[in-house]
Amino acid sequence: MKSPATPPVVDRSVLHGVQFLRFVAALSVVVYHANLAANKFIPGPRSQLADTIFELGASGVHVFFVISGFIMVHTASGRSGWKEAVAFWQRRAMRIYPIYWLSALTYLIVHGLFFSGYGLSFRSAILALLLIPGWESLIIGPAWTLSYEVFFYLCFGASLLLRPNLSLGVLTAVFTILVGVGLWWPLPISVVGNPLLFEFLAGAWIARLLMEMTWRPSLTGTGLIAIGVFGLAASVLVDGLSIAKILVWGTPSVLIVAGVALLDKRAGAVPALSKVSWLGDSSYVLYLVHVLVLDIVMTLLVLSGPGRYDREVAVLIGVVASVSVAILVHVSIEKPMLRTLRRWIRDKRVASS
């Protein structure tokens, strides 16, 4: 029989904190875009202070990039070889593209029927649907970040062809060379030499270090989160200066992800977040659909009567509507679709073996 002092058994492979942080990052981007949409649709004087605070929501993209690097190393630990690389690319393509294509099609239909439409050529639409850099934002504006995700996945999958003890070091060297070249000579594909790639690497190294650490005190995690949040808040003071966003937003994002990941490794931190971490599963859909939801919501608010809603109220309504739609789409469409695709791929592997 276990004594009362025996700590609870926790599945440490489930990163409830990091999972919930995905939702927080997506939500912050939604708040940022909701304020932009409210300023566009709702008449009246604008608050410079509110705009400055809401702009911090855009930092959620940097948190996303760090989390992506972290999760890839955490889930692919110890895997290597051609089969593992191909399987990795299949999983990521299945996760990224089907729901993105469905969302993009919805944007095209709704904008074509109720707004001004896009006026895209067939070639531009195809390039946007493939998330090719330079075209990726033609249908869904925030999709520019997905081209970075896709490039990172391609490179990370290729690194799995190496021995596990070499893969991350080689990937770091390659990205460092690419960014260095990109800083001196403009590359034809901007994603390839962008310093934002370092955020993926930072997340990857956080995961690697955590796997090798045996000492994980809670105060260290809490302290890193506090410093990171303070850094993001303080970034409003340097707004307008010629300082790269990777420094003023990327560095605090790295600290926050590292702190949350540290807390995730402690048994006492997991139960507190396990009840809300499921929201992280809907974060990708939220990121994809929220701009369209905001456009529809703001249009309806304007049609309901000029001046009826303050900007802050409009922002709140837009955010709540975006989260609600995302959860509904995730539960009713994305999850069943992913289950079907995984079953289909599994059956194909069994049939070919």
Disulfide bonds with the S-S distance in Angstrom:
none
